[in-house]
């Protein structure tokens, strides 16, 4: 019988979870589609502060990497500061299977 042990997982930290807030914005049980794979690429969306910047405000960051373990490329949406300490303002992403465009939705809890 062949050895069925799993390989050690690879871990990449794209951004730190904001520890100074009461509510978590990343990785909530009700959050949908914060990570997706399509056509040989993996995509992830998360809130974090700007690299080397102050802890507030938070910004949405969209990352992608070539599978299986390419380096991450990160795009920061630094034109929209997220300031509400509300864990329902999670970020989601989707990839259109027709043309490969990436769609991002965030910061919509109880707002017009």
ChimeraX commands (.cxc) that place a marker at each C-alpha (Angstrom):
marker #1 position 0.00,0.00,0.00 radius 0.5
marker #1 position 1.34,3.46,-0.90 radius 0.5
marker #1 position 2.21,6.01,1.77 radius 0.5
marker #1 position -0.86,8.28,2.10 radius 0.5
marker #1 position 0.67,11.09,4.17 radius 0.5
marker #1 position -0.24,14.61,3.18 radius 0.5
marker #1 position 2.35,17.19,2.19 radius 0.5
marker #1 position 3.03,20.01,4.63 radius 0.5
marker #1 position 0.76,22.97,3.83 radius 0.5
marker #1 position 2.16,26.21,2.49 radius 0.5
marker #1 position 1.14,29.34,4.42 radius 0.5
marker #1 position 1.30,32.91,3.13 radius 0.5
marker #1 position 0.30,35.94,5.19 radius 0.5
marker #1 position -1.21,38.52,2.85 radius 0.5
marker #1 position -2.04,40.99,5.61 radius 0.5
marker #1 position -2.54,41.06,9.34 radius 0.5
marker #1 position -6.00,40.90,10.87 radius 0.5
marker #1 position -6.63,44.25,12.56 radius 0.5
marker #1 position -6.16,43.42,16.25 radius 0.5
marker #1 position -7.11,46.87,17.55 radius 0.5
marker #1 position -10.76,46.53,16.52 radius 0.5
marker #1 position -13.54,44.83,18.46 radius 0.5
marker #1 position -14.93,43.13,15.33 radius 0.5
marker #1 position -13.15,40.89,12.86 radius 0.5
marker #1 position -13.52,41.65,9.14 radius 0.5
marker #1 position -11.62,38.71,7.64 radius 0.5
marker #1 position -12.49,35.03,7.82 radius 0.5
marker #1 position -15.95,35.19,9.40 radius 0.5
marker #1 position -18.16,32.10,9.19 radius 0.5
marker #1 position -20.78,34.06,7.21 radius 0.5
marker #1 position -18.25,35.57,4.79 radius 0.5
marker #1 position -18.60,34.15,1.29 radius 0.5
marker #1 position -15.99,33.85,-1.42 radius 0.5
marker #1 position -12.98,35.64,0.04 radius 0.5
marker #1 position -10.75,33.26,-1.92 radius 0.5
marker #1 position -11.32,31.71,-5.34 radius 0.5
marker #1 position -9.38,29.92,-8.05 radius 0.5
marker #1 position -9.93,30.24,-11.79 radius 0.5
marker #1 position -7.98,29.36,-14.92 radius 0.5
marker #1 position -4.71,28.61,-13.08 radius 0.5
marker #1 position -4.86,31.64,-10.75 radius 0.5
marker #1 position -5.85,32.00,-7.11 radius 0.5
marker #1 position -7.49,35.22,-5.89 radius 0.5
marker #1 position -8.03,36.53,-2.36 radius 0.5
marker #1 position -9.65,39.66,-0.92 radius 0.5
marker #1 position -9.11,41.01,2.61 radius 0.5
marker #1 position -9.06,44.10,4.79 radius 0.5
marker #1 position -5.78,45.28,6.27 radius 0.5
marker #1 position -3.93,48.54,6.82 radius 0.5
marker #1 position -1.49,49.86,4.26 radius 0.5
marker #1 position 1.98,48.32,4.33 radius 0.5
marker #1 position 4.08,50.21,6.86 radius 0.5
marker #1 position 1.22,52.59,7.61 radius 0.5
marker #1 position -0.82,53.30,10.74 radius 0.5
marker #1 position -3.39,50.71,11.91 radius 0.5
marker #1 position -6.28,52.90,10.72 radius 0.5
marker #1 position -7.90,53.17,8.34 radius 0.5
marker #1 position -8.22,49.73,6.77 radius 0.5
marker #1 position -8.31,49.17,3.03 radius 0.5
marker #1 position -9.48,46.35,0.80 radius 0.5
marker #1 position -6.60,44.43,-0.74 radius 0.5
marker #1 position -7.02,42.11,-3.73 radius 0.5
marker #1 position -4.32,39.52,-4.31 radius 0.5
marker #1 position -3.63,36.97,-6.99 radius 0.5
marker #1 position -1.01,34.33,-7.62 radius 0.5
marker #1 position -0.31,31.76,-10.30 radius 0.5
marker #1 position -1.09,28.28,-9.01 radius 0.5
marker #1 position 0.30,26.18,-7.48 radius 0.5
marker #1 position 2.66,28.48,-5.54 radius 0.5
marker #1 position 3.53,31.62,-7.48 radius 0.5
marker #1 position 4.31,34.88,-5.67 radius 0.5
marker #1 position 1.34,37.02,-4.62 radius 0.5
marker #1 position 0.61,40.24,-6.48 radius 0.5
marker #1 position -1.37,42.65,-4.28 radius 0.5
marker #1 position -3.56,45.59,-5.32 radius 0.5
marker #1 position -4.63,47.98,-2.54 radius 0.5
marker #1 position -7.86,49.96,-2.88 radius 0.5
marker #1 position -6.40,52.89,-0.93 radius 0.5
marker #1 position -8.94,55.35,-2.31 radius 0.5
marker #1 position -11.65,53.93,-0.02 radius 0.5
marker #1 position -10.91,53.83,3.73 radius 0.5
marker #1 position -12.98,51.34,5.72 radius 0.5
marker #1 position -13.63,52.91,9.13 radius 0.5
marker #1 position -16.71,51.14,10.60 radius 0.5
marker #1 position -15.92,48.59,13.30 radius 0.5
marker #1 position -18.61,46.19,12.06 radius 0.5
marker #1 position -17.82,42.56,11.30 radius 0.5
marker #1 position -20.67,42.37,8.77 radius 0.5
marker #1 position -18.73,44.58,6.32 radius 0.5
marker #1 position -16.79,41.61,4.93 radius 0.5
marker #1 position -15.27,41.61,1.45 radius 0.5
marker #1 position -16.24,39.12,-1.26 radius 0.5
marker #1 position -14.94,38.39,-4.73 radius 0.5
marker #1 position -16.15,36.61,-7.80 radius 0.5
marker #1 position -14.56,35.70,-11.11 radius 0.5
marker #1 position -16.62,35.74,-14.31 radius 0.5
marker #1 position -16.09,32.39,-16.03 radius 0.5
marker #1 position -17.01,33.98,-19.37 radius 0.5
marker #1 position -14.21,36.56,-19.57 radius 0.5
marker #1 position -12.13,36.19,-16.38 radius 0.5
marker #1 position -12.97,39.60,-14.93 radius 0.5
marker #1 position -12.70,39.85,-11.15 radius 0.5
marker #1 position -15.56,41.45,-9.22 radius 0.5
marker #1 position -15.15,42.72,-5.64 radius 0.5
marker #1 position -17.90,43.72,-3.19 radius 0.5
marker #1 position -17.30,45.15,0.29 radius 0.5
marker #1 position -18.52,47.45,3.07 radius 0.5
marker #1 position -22.29,47.12,2.46 radius 0.5
marker #1 position -23.79,46.32,5.87 radius 0.5
marker #1 position -26.98,48.33,6.44 radius 0.5
marker #1 position -25.84,51.17,4.18 radius 0.5
marker #1 position -27.56,52.74,1.20 radius 0.5
marker link #1:1,2 radius 0.2
marker link #1:2,3 radius 0.2
marker link #1:3,4 radius 0.2
marker link #1:4,5 radius 0.2
marker link #1:5,6 radius 0.2
marker link #1:6,7 radius 0.2
marker link #1:7,8 radius 0.2
marker link #1:8,9 radius 0.2
marker link #1:9,10 radius 0.2
marker link #1:10,11 radius 0.2
marker link #1:11,12 radius 0.2
marker link #1:12,13 radius 0.2
marker link #1:13,14 radius 0.2
marker link #1:14,15 radius 0.2
marker link #1:15,16 radius 0.2
marker link #1:16,17 radius 0.2
marker link #1:17,18 radius 0.2
marker link #1:18,19 radius 0.2
marker link #1:19,20 radius 0.2
marker link #1:20,21 radius 0.2
marker link #1:21,22 radius 0.2
marker link #1:22,23 radius 0.2
marker link #1:23,24 radius 0.2
marker link #1:24,25 radius 0.2
marker link #1:25,26 radius 0.2
marker link #1:26,27 radius 0.2
marker link #1:27,28 radius 0.2
marker link #1:28,29 radius 0.2
marker link #1:29,30 radius 0.2
marker link #1:30,31 radius 0.2
marker link #1:31,32 radius 0.2
marker link #1:32,33 radius 0.2
marker link #1:33,34 radius 0.2
marker link #1:34,35 radius 0.2
marker link #1:35,36 radius 0.2
marker link #1:36,37 radius 0.2
marker link #1:37,38 radius 0.2
marker link #1:38,39 radius 0.2
marker link #1:39,40 radius 0.2
marker link #1:40,41 radius 0.2
marker link #1:41,42 radius 0.2
marker link #1:42,43 radius 0.2
marker link #1:43,44 radius 0.2
marker link #1:44,45 radius 0.2
marker link #1:45,46 radius 0.2
marker link #1:46,47 radius 0.2
marker link #1:47,48 radius 0.2
marker link #1:48,49 radius 0.2
marker link #1:49,50 radius 0.2
marker link #1:50,51 radius 0.2
marker link #1:51,52 radius 0.2
marker link #1:52,53 radius 0.2
marker link #1:53,54 radius 0.2
marker link #1:54,55 radius 0.2
marker link #1:55,56 radius 0.2
marker link #1:56,57 radius 0.2
marker link #1:57,58 radius 0.2
marker link #1:58,59 radius 0.2
marker link #1:59,60 radius 0.2
marker link #1:60,61 radius 0.2
marker link #1:61,62 radius 0.2
marker link #1:62,63 radius 0.2
marker link #1:63,64 radius 0.2
marker link #1:64,65 radius 0.2
marker link #1:65,66 radius 0.2
marker link #1:66,67 radius 0.2
marker link #1:67,68 radius 0.2
marker link #1:68,69 radius 0.2
marker link #1:69,70 radius 0.2
marker link #1:70,71 radius 0.2
marker link #1:71,72 radius 0.2
marker link #1:72,73 radius 0.2
marker link #1:73,74 radius 0.2
marker link #1:74,75 radius 0.2
marker link #1:75,76 radius 0.2
marker link #1:76,77 radius 0.2
marker link #1:77,78 radius 0.2
marker link #1:78,79 radius 0.2
marker link #1:79,80 radius 0.2
marker link #1:80,81 radius 0.2
marker link #1:81,82 radius 0.2
marker link #1:82,83 radius 0.2
marker link #1:83,84 radius 0.2
marker link #1:84,85 radius 0.2
marker link #1:85,86 radius 0.2
marker link #1:86,87 radius 0.2
marker link #1:87,88 radius 0.2
marker link #1:88,89 radius 0.2
marker link #1:89,90 radius 0.2
marker link #1:90,91 radius 0.2
marker link #1:91,92 radius 0.2
marker link #1:92,93 radius 0.2
marker link #1:93,94 radius 0.2
marker link #1:94,95 radius 0.2
marker link #1:95,96 radius 0.2
marker link #1:96,97 radius 0.2
marker link #1:97,98 radius 0.2
marker link #1:98,99 radius 0.2
marker link #1:99,100 radius 0.2
marker link #1:100,101 radius 0.2
marker link #1:101,102 radius 0.2
marker link #1:102,103 radius 0.2
marker link #1:103,104 radius 0.2
marker link #1:104,105 radius 0.2
marker link #1:105,106 radius 0.2
marker link #1:106,107 radius 0.2
marker link #1:107,108 radius 0.2
marker link #1:108,109 radius 0.2
marker link #1:109,110 radius 0.2
marker link #1:110,111 radius 0.2
marker link #1:111,112 radius 0.2
view
